[in-house]
Amino acid sequence: MEGYKPFGVPMRELESVVMSLEEYEALRLADYENLTHEEAAKKMNISRPTFTRLYDKARKNVAKAFVEGKAIVIRGGTFIAGDYWYRCNDCHETIISATPEESCDKCNSDDIRRIDKDDGNGENQPSE
């Protein structure tokens, strides 16, 4: 997924909140993977205070979208990573790997797309 939107409202009628990939990753590591801020910061190769700032911003974006009925769009951000980031189009798992991947680690699908490679227009290129 590249975002969320309120049920039953066409995207063209919604305002949106933009969440960066690193804010999404902070939320995923802390709330989905149940890592401490210290553990998650190490995994992201950033300081614990920087992780906490990203995490807090992500939580505020989600709260704003829920309370104000806005869509959440996940894209962009400023990060340096030698890793490859993919999203599985079947199970929607985010895959982060030091090497190129051809299939999803969770469901073994080969229907994955690269989400860390930007084409210059704010859109991510599909995996090659």
Secondary structure, DSSP 8 states (H G I E B T S, - for coil): --EE--TTS-GGG--EEEE-HHHHHHHIIIIIS---HHHHHHHHTS-HHHHHHHHHHHHHHHHHHHHHT-EEEE-------SSEEEEETTT--EEEESS--SS-TTT--S-EEE-S-B-SSS-B----
